[in-house]
Each structure stands twice: as C-alpha cells, then as structure tokens.
C-alpha cells in the first residue's frame, strides 16, 4: 500500500493507493548476464530500502548454496528452496521477490508468481527460455506470456563472437537438467549451433 500527502487550499489530503504487483522476466541463453541483471535490479531496490526476498531452487549449488551468483561472480544472499509454493510462505511483508534459475522450479511457479502479483508484490524472475536442445524450458514460456515486462539478453557466441541466443551442451548426457558452467556449456549463435 502506498500513501502520499498533497496540500490543497491549506489542507493536507492523505491518499492511499494499493501497491500494484507486476512480473518482470529476464531471459536468454547461458552466459547472457541474466543473473547479473537480476542482481542489479535487486541491489537498486535495496538501495531504495525496499524489502526484498531473493530465492533460487535448492538444486542450484554451483557457486554457493546461499547466494545467487553470476558467472562473473557478482552475488547476493538468497534463500534456497525446494518447492515454488514456499515462496508464498516467505513473502509476507516484502515488496519485491527476486527469483533466479526460474526454469528449474516446478510448474506451480506460474501460479505462485500470479499470487504474489495479486498481493501487490513486484516479481523479478530470471531464467533460461530454452534448454540445450532449443526446446522451451520449464514454466518459462507461461511466465513470458503473462509478464508485464520482458528483457531478452544475448551472449557472445563462443565460436564466432556474434550475438548468441542458444545454449550448446559440450558434455555428454541427454537429461534436460544438468547443472554446469563453461566446461559443460557454450553460448552459440544459430549458425554455430547448427554446425
């Protein structure tokens, strides 16, 4: 709830408006800077003294279990959670919820984000839109379709240096979820991906 005061003819009027929630999605391939942008937005909110909740899926333990960490090592403390429904339980009294690696959450994440928005919370979620086979990843397509704002980021192709929108898996294995970094994945443009 937002409250502001205006002065009209020597009288002070107090106006109260409901805080409106919104969904912002940051997406792209691996190494495109999604987590770095999420951290930038959340730090900006913290600088304005806005109460934030930052979460990531418990399975993402690549750099630090209790922090969201970009590939260039920018980081913020977070709460690792197993189920998207837990976000609702921890969101009491916050104005912003930041979600990293959104594609790894269960399909209920879309309904959770909609409930947060109906509670007046700004949701900023970052994740991969496609897996290494260029197939839609997790609930990201649904979230993109209901988002109020979307930011698509691209990386530099590891092969030719052109803008890259695809994640190419170097490691063996055909499961959709396989955590990794530069030894396991590369960002590639369409031409280099298809080679």
Secondary structure, 3 states (H helix, E strand, C coil): CEEEEEEECCEEEEEEECCCCEEEEEEECCCCCHHHHHHHHHHHHHHCCCCEEEEEECCCCCCCCCEEECCCCCEEECEEECCCCHHHHHCCCCCEEEEECHHHCCCCHHHHHHHHHHCCCEEEEEEECECCCCCECCCHHHHHHHCCEEEEECEECCCCCCEECEEEECCCCCCCCCCCCCCCEEEECHHHHHC
